[in-house]
Amino acid sequence: MDRSLDMIKNNPEVFAALVAALGIAGGILGNWISAKVQVAGGQAQAVAAVDAARIASEAQRTAALREDRKTQIAAFVRSAREILKHTELALTEEGHLEPAQSHWEELMQLEGQLELVAPETVLDQAVRVVEAVSNSLELAILRGPGARARLKLSRARSGVGTYEAAHRAWSCLEALQTAYAAGDGNAGEQDAFRSAAASALTDVPTLTDAERQALLFDATLPPIDDAQSEIAVLRNTAVRNLVAYARRTLGADES
């Protein structure tokens, strides 16, 4: 080994060649290391870019889902409230059952759309809203004609020339309702009160035959005020709970 070193030292040409060779080898090694570093850096950048794209895509998907949920829930609540408004008015005014039923069909479609985007907690509350709205619609259909006729009869009780006949008819209807509330054991008494009420109603000229029939039918059912109060509590609670769960889902209470 020592003799080889002496030979290299004593031979300038060999020494120069060796130095040049080492320089070339060092350059190659340096380039190789640099290339490796660049490749590793490029791979890291590619991985980071993929992660960033995935995160951005997930954020966009989450934002789109939240916006879709907000739109669908808002439409559902709006439709439900429209039905409730018309079912309330249907007990005092004509012309509200048709829009209420139209909104009911819309509500069914919106419920189906909610099933695709809303979480289970919101869907559960939406089902309760549908049940409450359905009860309100059924009440308006079943009791609306009688409620409107009863309001008309009440006004006739304060009218000139119709007071006595309207008051007598009102009293007969109250007696009929009391007889039906007592149970099925008084069928004969119920028939008697029904005949008396029907006769009294014919003396009220402001009523139509359809309104007289509606009043007789309505008198066989429990007072509408009780049903209205019960349904109002259920529907108000259902809508309020739906809104509360929706706000929680959308993070509205966090902002």
C-alpha positions as CSV (number, residue, x, y, z in Angstrom):
1,M,0.0,0.0,0.0
2,D,2.8,2.4,1.0
3,R,4.8,1.5,-2.2
4,S,1.6,2.3,-4.3
5,L,1.3,5.6,-2.7
6,D,5.0,6.4,-3.3
7,M,4.5,5.4,-7.0
8,I,1.6,7.8,-7.3
9,K,3.4,10.6,-5.6
10,N,6.5,10.1,-7.7
11,N,4.5,10.0,-10.9
12,P,2.8,13.4,-11.5
13,E,0.8,12.1,-14.5
14,V,-0.8,9.3,-12.6
15,F,-1.4,11.6,-9.6
16,A,-3.2,14.1,-11.9
17,A,-5.3,11.4,-13.5
18,L,-6.3,10.1,-10.1
19,V,-7.4,13.5,-8.9
20,A,-9.4,14.0,-12.1
21,A,-11.1,10.7,-11.6
22,L,-11.9,11.4,-8.1
23,G,-13.4,14.8,-9.1
24,I,-15.6,13.1,-11.7
25,A,-16.7,10.5,-9.3
26,G,-17.5,13.1,-6.7
27,G,-19.5,15.0,-9.3
28,I,-21.5,12.0,-10.3
29,L,-22.2,11.1,-6.7
30,G,-23.2,14.7,-6.0
31,N,-25.5,14.7,-9.0
32,W,-27.0,11.4,-7.9
33,I,-27.6,12.6,-4.4
34,S,-29.1,15.8,-5.8
35,A,-31.4,13.9,-8.1
36,K,-32.5,11.7,-5.3
37,V,-33.3,14.7,-3.2
38,Q,-35.2,16.3,-6.1
39,V,-37.2,13.1,-6.7
40,A,-38.0,12.7,-3.0
41,G,-39.1,16.4,-2.9
42,G,-41.2,16.0,-6.0
43,Q,-42.9,12.9,-4.5
44,A,-43.6,14.8,-1.3
45,Q,-45.0,17.7,-3.3
46,A,-47.2,15.3,-5.3
47,V,-48.5,13.6,-2.1
48,A,-49.2,17.0,-0.5
49,A,-51.0,18.1,-3.7
50,V,-53.2,15.0,-3.6
51,D,-54.0,15.5,0.1
52,A,-54.8,19.2,-0.5
53,A,-57.1,18.3,-3.4
54,R,-58.8,15.6,-1.3
55,I,-59.3,18.0,1.6
56,A,-60.6,20.7,-0.7
57,S,-63.0,18.2,-2.4
58,E,-64.3,17.0,0.9
59,A,-64.8,20.5,2.1
60,Q,-66.7,21.4,-1.1
61,R,-68.8,18.2,-0.7
62,T,-69.6,19.0,2.9
63,A,-70.5,22.6,2.1
64,A,-72.7,21.5,-0.8
65,L,-74.5,19.0,1.4
66,R,-75.1,21.6,4.1
67,E,-76.5,24.0,1.6
68,D,-78.7,21.3,0.1
69,R,-80.0,20.4,3.6
70,K,-80.7,24.0,4.4
71,T,-82.6,24.5,1.2
72,Q,-84.7,21.3,1.6
73,I,-85.5,21.8,5.2
74,A,-86.5,25.4,4.7
75,A,-88.8,24.4,1.8
76,F,-90.3,21.6,4.0
77,V,-91.0,23.9,6.9
78,R,-92.4,26.6,4.6
79,S,-94.8,24.1,3.0
80,A,-95.9,22.8,6.4
81,R,-96.6,26.3,7.7
82,E,-98.6,27.1,4.5
83,I,-100.8,24.1,5.1
84,L,-101.3,25.0,8.8
85,K,-102.2,28.5,7.8
86,H,-104.8,27.4,5.3
87,T,-106.2,24.7,7.6
88,E,-106.7,27.3,10.3
89,L,-108.4,29.7,7.9
90,A,-110.6,26.8,6.5
91,L,-112.4,26.7,9.8
92,T,-113.7,30.3,9.3
93,E,-113.5,31.0,5.5
94,E,-114.2,29.2,2.3
95,G,-111.6,28.6,-0.3
96,H,-108.7,27.3,1.8
97,L,-109.0,23.6,1.5
98,E,-107.8,23.4,-2.1
99,P,-104.5,25.3,-1.4
100,A,-104.0,23.3,1.8
101,Q,-104.3,20.0,-0.2
102,S,-102.0,21.3,-2.9
103,H,-99.4,22.1,-0.4
104,W,-99.9,18.7,1.2
105,E,-98.8,17.0,-2.1
106,E,-95.8,19.3,-2.2
107,L,-95.0,18.4,1.4
108,M,-95.0,14.7,0.6
109,Q,-92.5,15.3,-2.2
110,L,-90.3,17.4,0.0
111,E,-90.3,14.7,2.7
112,G,-89.0,12.3,0.1
113,Q,-86.2,14.7,-0.8
114,L,-85.3,15.1,2.9
115,E,-84.9,11.4,3.1
116,L,-82.0,11.7,0.7
117,V,-80.0,14.4,2.4
118,A,-81.2,14.9,6.0
119,P,-79.7,13.0,9.0
120,E,-82.0,10.6,10.9
121,T,-82.6,13.0,13.8
122,V,-84.0,15.6,11.4
123,L,-86.1,13.0,9.5
124,D,-87.7,11.8,12.8
125,Q,-88.8,15.3,13.5
126,A,-90.0,15.8,9.9
127,V,-92.2,12.7,10.3
128,R,-93.8,14.2,13.4
129,V,-94.5,17.4,11.5
130,V,-96.2,15.4,8.7
131,E,-98.4,13.7,11.3
132,A,-99.3,17.0,13.0
133,V,-100.0,18.6,9.6
134,S,-102.1,15.6,8.5
135,N,-104.2,15.9,11.7
136,S,-104.8,19.6,11.0
137,L,-105.8,18.9,7.4
138,E,-108.2,16.1,8.5
139,L,-109.8,18.5,11.1
140,A,-110.3,21.2,8.4
141,I,-111.9,18.7,6.0
142,L,-114.1,17.0,8.6
143,R,-115.0,20.0,10.7
144,G,-114.5,23.0,8.5
145,P,-118.0,23.0,6.9
146,G,-119.7,22.8,10.3
147,A,-117.3,25.4,11.9
148,R,-118.0,27.9,9.1
149,A,-121.8,27.3,9.3
150,R,-121.7,27.6,13.1
151,L,-119.9,31.0,12.7
152,K,-122.6,32.1,10.2
153,L,-125.4,30.9,12.7
154,S,-123.6,32.8,15.5
155,R,-123.8,36.0,13.4
156,A,-127.4,35.4,12.6
157,R,-128.1,35.4,16.4
158,S,-127.1,39.0,16.5
159,G,-129.0,40.0,13.3
160,V,-132.2,41.9,13.0
161,G,-135.1,39.5,12.2
162,T,-133.0,36.3,12.6
163,Y,-132.2,36.5,16.2
164,E,-135.0,34.4,17.7
165,A,-134.8,31.6,15.0
166,A,-131.0,31.5,15.2
167,H,-131.0,31.4,18.9
168,R,-133.5,28.6,19.1
169,A,-131.5,26.6,16.5
170,W,-128.3,27.2,18.5
171,S,-129.9,25.9,21.7
172,C,-131.2,22.8,19.9
173,L,-127.7,22.1,18.5
174,E,-126.2,22.5,22.0
175,A,-128.8,20.0,23.3
176,L,-128.0,17.6,20.5
177,Q,-124.3,17.7,21.1
178,T,-124.9,17.1,24.9
179,A,-127.0,14.1,24.0
180,Y,-124.4,12.6,21.8
181,A,-121.7,13.3,24.4
182,A,-123.7,11.2,26.9
183,G,-123.1,8.0,24.9
184,D,-124.9,5.5,22.6
185,G,-127.4,4.5,25.3
186,N,-129.6,7.4,24.6
187,A,-130.3,6.7,20.9
188,G,-134.0,7.7,21.1
189,E,-133.2,10.9,22.9
190,Q,-130.5,11.7,20.3
191,D,-133.0,11.2,17.5
192,A,-135.4,13.5,19.2
193,F,-132.9,16.2,19.7
194,R,-131.7,15.8,16.1
195,S,-135.2,16.3,14.7
196,A,-135.7,19.3,16.9
197,A,-132.5,20.9,15.8
198,A,-133.2,20.1,12.1
199,S,-136.7,21.8,12.4
200,A,-135.2,24.8,14.2
201,L,-132.5,25.2,11.5
202,T,-135.1,25.4,8.7
203,D,-136.4,28.6,10.3
204,V,-133.0,30.4,9.8
205,P,-133.3,31.8,6.3
206,T,-129.6,32.8,6.0
207,L,-128.5,29.2,6.1
208,T,-128.2,26.9,3.0
209,D,-129.3,23.2,3.1
210,A,-125.6,22.2,3.0
211,E,-124.9,24.4,6.0
212,R,-127.8,23.0,7.9
213,Q,-126.6,19.4,7.3
214,A,-123.1,20.4,8.3
215,L,-124.4,21.8,11.6
216,L,-126.3,18.7,12.4
217,F,-123.4,16.5,11.6
218,D,-121.0,18.7,13.6
219,A,-123.2,18.6,16.6
220,T,-122.8,14.8,16.8
221,L,-119.0,15.3,17.4
222,P,-117.1,16.5,20.4
223,P,-116.6,20.3,20.6
224,I,-114.1,21.5,18.0
225,D,-112.3,23.8,20.4
226,D,-110.9,20.8,22.3
227,A,-109.7,19.2,19.1
228,Q,-108.2,22.5,17.8
229,S,-106.3,23.0,21.0
230,E,-104.8,19.5,21.1
231,I,-103.8,19.6,17.5
232,A,-102.3,23.1,17.8
233,V,-100.1,22.0,20.7
234,L,-98.9,18.9,18.7
235,R,-98.1,20.8,15.5
236,N,-96.4,23.8,17.2
237,T,-94.2,21.4,19.1
238,A,-93.4,19.3,16.0
239,V,-92.4,22.3,13.9
240,R,-90.4,23.9,16.7
241,N,-88.5,20.7,17.3
242,L,-87.8,20.2,13.6
243,V,-86.3,23.7,13.4
244,A,-84.2,23.1,16.5
245,Y,-82.8,19.9,15.2
246,A,-82.2,21.5,11.8
247,R,-80.3,24.4,13.3
248,R,-78.2,22.0,15.3
249,T,-77.4,19.9,12.1
250,L,-76.5,23.0,10.1
251,G,-74.4,24.5,12.9
252,A,-76.6,27.6,13.0
253,D,-76.3,27.9,16.8
254,E,-72.5,27.8,16.6
255,S,-72.1,31.0,14.5
